Amino acid sequence: MILADVSEIGGLAPLDHESGVALYDQLRTAVIGAVREGRLPAGARLPTVRALAAELGLAVNTVARSYRELESAGIIETRGRNGTFVARADPVDAAMAAAARAYADVARSLGLGWAAATGYLDEEFGGSANSSRA
């Protein structure tokens, strides 16, 4: 089991105390990004709420709320006294996320927007009424 360094989470992107986005939400988003990008792999043990709060200079309740929301979304899981871990990734989810990233990169490089890019997917899955390639 890998113990995630606090900097793996806190160092992702600085939390902006002046932002209109709540700190717990910024932290939640940073963890999701780290998981999706593979910086926090499935099974990685996360710092305790207190340790992360101390490292980031946040209130314990702020980090606790982020962890609760991440757990509700299935991103992390708490294993009692053993700690909090990045949830085991579904291989289909990981494969589809990688494919979606690659597809979006190609679409962007070709100058396609959302509607045009997803139009190709609509056609591939049997078409839809909204599958024009504008």
N, C-alpha and C positions, 0 to 999 in steps of 0.2 A: 504494500500500500504506500502510495506517494503522499508525503505531507506537503501541501501547497505552502510555499513561502508567503508570508503576508504581502510581500511586494508583488507577488503574482497577481493579487487582486488590487491592492492599493496603487500599484505602479502602472496599472493599465492606462488610466487616463485620470488626470487630476480631477478631484471633485470640486465643483465650482460652488462655493458658498454663496455667491451673489446671484446665481442662476435662479430663474423662476421654477426650475425643476427641483423637487424635493430631494434631499441628500440620500434618503433610503432608496429612491427610484434611480438616482444616478449610480449608486452602488449595485443595485439589482441589475441594471443594464450593463454595467462593466463586467459583472460575473457572467452574465449570459453571453456577452461578446467573447470573453476568454474561453468559455466552454465551446462555443461554436467554432472558434479559431484554433482549438486544440491546445491552447496554453494551459488550460485546466482540464486534464484528461479525466475520463470516466474513472471513478474509484479514488481520485485524489482526495485526501483528507484536507478539509478547510480549517483555517485557524478558528479558535473559539471566538464566540461573539465578543467577549471581553478583550482578547488579544487584538482582534481586528479593530475594534473601537479605539483601543489605546494607540495603535499604530497610525490610524487615520485621523485621530483627534476628533472622533465622533462620539455622540452619546451611545451608551450600550443599547438603549431602546431603538435607536436608529438602525443599527446593524441587525438587531434582533428582528425588526420588522422586515428588513431586506431578506434575511434568511427565511422567515416565515413565508413570504411571498414566493421566494424561489422554491421552497419545498412544496407549496401548494401547486406550483406550475410543473412539478416533477423534475426540476433542474438539479436540485440537491436532495439528499435524504439524511435524516438524523437517525443514528443507530444507538440511541440511548447514551450510556456513558462512554461508548466507543468514539463518539464524535459525529461530526457532520461531514458528509462526503458528496462529491459530484456523483450524481446518479449514473448508473450503468447506462450507457448509450444504446439506443436501439440501432442496430446496424443499418436498417432501412433508412432511418432518419439521417444518420451520418452520410450515407451514400447519396440520398436525395438532396441534402444540404450542399454537398460538394458539387453535385451535378447542377443544381440551381445556381450556385456561385459561378461555375464555369459558363453556363448558358447566359447568365446576365452579363458576364464579362465580354463574351462574344457579341451579344446584342448591342451593348454599349459601344464596342469598338466599331461596329457597323453603323452607328448613329441611330439605332432604333430606340424608340421610347417604349414605355410599359405596354401600351395598347398594341403596337405592332409586334412586339416580341411575344406577348401572350397569345396573339392571334395564331401564331405558328403552333403553339401548344394546343389551342382549341381545335385546330384542324387535325392535328396528330391524334387527338383523343376522340375523333369522330365528328368534329365540327360543332359549331354552335351558331346561333343567329348573330353573334357579335364577333365574328372572326375575320374582320377585314384587316388587311395589312397596309394601313395608311402610313 
